[in-house]
Amino acid sequence: MSTLEKEVYVLDRAYELRISAFTTPITPSSTYIKVYWNPKSGQDPLENGVRYHIYGKLASRNGTLPTFGDNLVQNLNNWSWLGHPIFPTSGYECDNCWNVPRSQFDYLPDGMYYFGVIEDSNDNQEMDDPDDRDGISSRSYYMNFHTLAPAIDSPANSSEVSGTVTVYASSKTNGIKDEDITRIVFQKYEDGSWADIYTDNTPEDGFSYTEDMTNVPDMTKRIIRVRAFAMDGTSATSSSITLIVRSDIKSDLVVYPSSISFNPSQPREGDVVNISAQVFNIGSATAYDVKVRFYLGDPQAGGTQIRSEQTITSIDVAGNGISSVNWNSIGGSHDIFVVADPLGDIPETNVSNNKAERNIEVNVPPTIPTSLTPVSGIHGGIVNVACSGSTDLNGDPIYYTILGYYDGTWHDLELNGDGIYNWDVSSIASQTGVDLKCNATDLTDSSAYFNPAGTLEIDTTPPTVENSSSSDVMSGDHVRRR
């Protein structure tokens, strides 16, 4: 960690300030920050051997540091002195030095700070007291109060791995943010030394490194660690982990027909159906970045892919992961196929069980009827109505509903029947403009109504008898006498 030992402003009676720590650089493991100061020009601030008038504070100015030559004394009002005086007036553990508990700075972010030391002739512990300005001195130092040390999140130490392996790490910081880390380096221990294997110069939240270990000999021990670098050039290193590469340990991804589900399970044509599939790992190695594809029909026989490829981050041994897509359903009977690891990226002991299918019936309404009789004529008793001609794509039974129009409105004549209905119109007043229509249903969906052109006439007027001197003559519904 860099140290900028720059004397900002020193007067004749100022004291040279030198900063160090028990561990260099200053890190969270530093119990104390040890500050040394030395008198100049042979002057000693001791009064009777007691350092009553020496105080120190930590400062930053407007979030930035002054450039060389800034007059700390004359620009003191631009400075923010952090906290109360941090240096005691007794209890020294060495000549001309203080041990300052690092915990006093836990509330501060990492960065450049100034230690200011002052001869406080008034003993009022005020850094901006004009009477004290003849004893100010300051030096800057980069303070790393928190940790940069990353932690390897997965795989766990001593894991057995094979094929393509991804190592995931994160900063696991105590106060520092990931954006303060400017570079991440993954290293492996090989031939007695550490070697860089991957560098990320634009790290974001979380860090990862992927290595194809397919051709690494069986039982090879791969030792990996991660180093994080801050913008000032300081770095911290994670604990290392040991991975045991096993060429005979592989995943085995399985998709079962029963693990494919649909919601809704009995959709109608045009419904959005969520297709979900559980992918199981019955092998002996965790599978990472498992790709899953869904198809309408067998992909090896011209089936079309539904939506885009999905990814399951990882599937542990004896575990499972879930993937799903939404499908705009098409009427009819369909076989939905689900394929795990379609490109064979994951080493497996068995790839024949990566594909499964399940049928789904998407209901389609029956077709509109094609025949409805009668469509004309005068009727006064029983009218034989017949509706027919509908088909059902799903092969479901077809039922017919027949409606009649009279007295100015539509009336249900037969609901969900066989299409044959004997309509008794004897109780209906005589009228013209009587109409019929019908539709077909499979009890799930119904077709549109079939309403052919033409109207009926209902004549329910009782027959009349006319007197005649001769014989009776029948004429239609009337009897005339001659």
C-alpha angles and dihedrals in degrees: 000000000000122000121206104200098186122155104220101188130353127179127194094273097037121121125234111243123210120182129200140143139223086252122031122249104034106253138159088272090064107103093191138016107223114212121193125195131182130196119242131220091018092294118141121198091207117119110196088339093302123113096217099149104045116103135161138201139184117238145180127181122225089326092299138080125253117250121243112290097029109146103238092188099049093041096044093122089064091060128088112213108209116227129324124319105300101196119083124224094223140024096066116176096197139018114281096356144097132211106219116194108243089217088074088073100047092108092059127087119236115272148097116319138172125232110209123198123192141183100229104202091176092046089225095126092228115139093199096052105126089218090061099049095096089071106049124123130159142183131186127234136174108244118203100191094164136044131271092183110126123212127220106236100185150055096032120241113278092019118157109232139176140178117009110004126190120200113206123201138171135190096249087196132182101221101331118107127226090244088065088065110086101177138024123196125191114205136187128205111236135154092002099308143070117260128190112244102170136013126194111195094179104045120179132182105326126001132229141183126195125203130181105227095173093116097038109116118259116271093016112155112224112195114197136180136172129226124199124201127202125213092260090060097256118134142193130197132220125230110271125247129207119223120194111215113216119187091192095051112090142152124254113204118199133187116192124199088234091056091063113088138177131213114226092028094202104037129180123228109285096022117134105242122199109218112200130183133187114216114202129203111211093165131096101253132063113253116222130200094006110194118213128191130191122208138191097223130354109319089214090057101046099286115162124234117247112224121321130320114280128215131215108201095219142339116207124218108284088008136107140215131209127226128177145176136189118242129196097225126233120208119258139042115318138179112221115203126201120196124189119205092001094182096046095242094147120070107240138177091221128019098174092084096054093095131064137163138207131187124235127190114214108195119236121193117246116264119264114273116260102203135048125164144229106031100166145012139085115285131184109162128019117001114201105218120190128184121182147132103090124133132195121219092205092051093243121152113270125226129185134220118203124198130188128205117216139128087033099299144069119263130194108245100171129003121205094342135143094272096256114105132166105211116202107208096172093107094050120094117248111270145143130232094055110161139191134204136167143185137194129239138183089202089258103060133007133217125234117274121271110220112170121199119271138061137230133232122222116206114181097158110139116246118262130217123220120201120236135173092229129046132325114262122197115218118176109299091340131084118210125191121213 
